[in-house]
């Protein structure tokens, strides 16, 4: 079985939130490799690589880090505004198309915001309460190209797809006649 590389983006500003996810990834099987901003050539280089550049936006800084680490999967904290999250997801699709995004969400997030994030390229989401989750199963599913969403969210997405298809079909019938 091959190793799946995972990086954490946008969680570093809250160290208490970052540690449980780091621990979970490190202890959830040998198949998951957590990528971090460390190098073997000294602390000065490591410090430089971890420093956020003030002349770049949040999205540009995050994309630069993702490109440097080149993970298969990125765990994204939705603590930023949903617009920043969507901007990052769209940039990720454009500049790092082989990297999939999994959102780590607060349970209070609005469903419409989740749908928007999924439409912008998120492959799924998990809540911040990760202890009860077999995280290696989630990461493996995302790596295989599957989505990881709740059943209730799947039903809502299907409803939107069917409604959109119906609108599209009706528009084509009207224009043909």
Phi, psi and omega in degrees: 000135182277158179278139178255124182269134183229138174235152178253129181238136172071022176248344185300342181282346179236090187300329179294326178283327184291318186300313180300324179290317176302313180298317180300316180293321182290331185252017184250046176099157181283348185281350180251126178246118179277123179266133179228165181276070177234148175226162183270359186260025171116160184293326181297317178295318179299316180298318180296318182291332181271348185285132176281131179276127182292335183277000179245151177286170175306313182295316180297318177298315181295317180295320178300318179293316180297317178298320181294317183279329179053055179278161173282325182228139176245127171271121182246127175280132179269024177294335174288170176297155181298329179294317177296321178299313180293321177301317179294319178299317179294318178295322179298316178298320183286316189258341180223064189296342180272356179261127179261147181251133174241125182274139170255112191249157169276142183294347180271002182295142179289141180300322179296326176293321177296316179298319178298316180296319177296320178295333179275357173124358177296140180271353179162189181206154172227153178279166180295339179277079187273350187301324184275007187252137171279090189295329179297328177294319179296310182297319179296318179297315179297318179299327178282356179095006179278164174261155177232092179227160179291160179296322179295323177291323177301317179297318179294319178296317178297320178300316179294321179296313180297316179297318178294320178294320178297315178299319180296315180297317179296321179294321179290323177294316180297320182284336180281335187270000000 
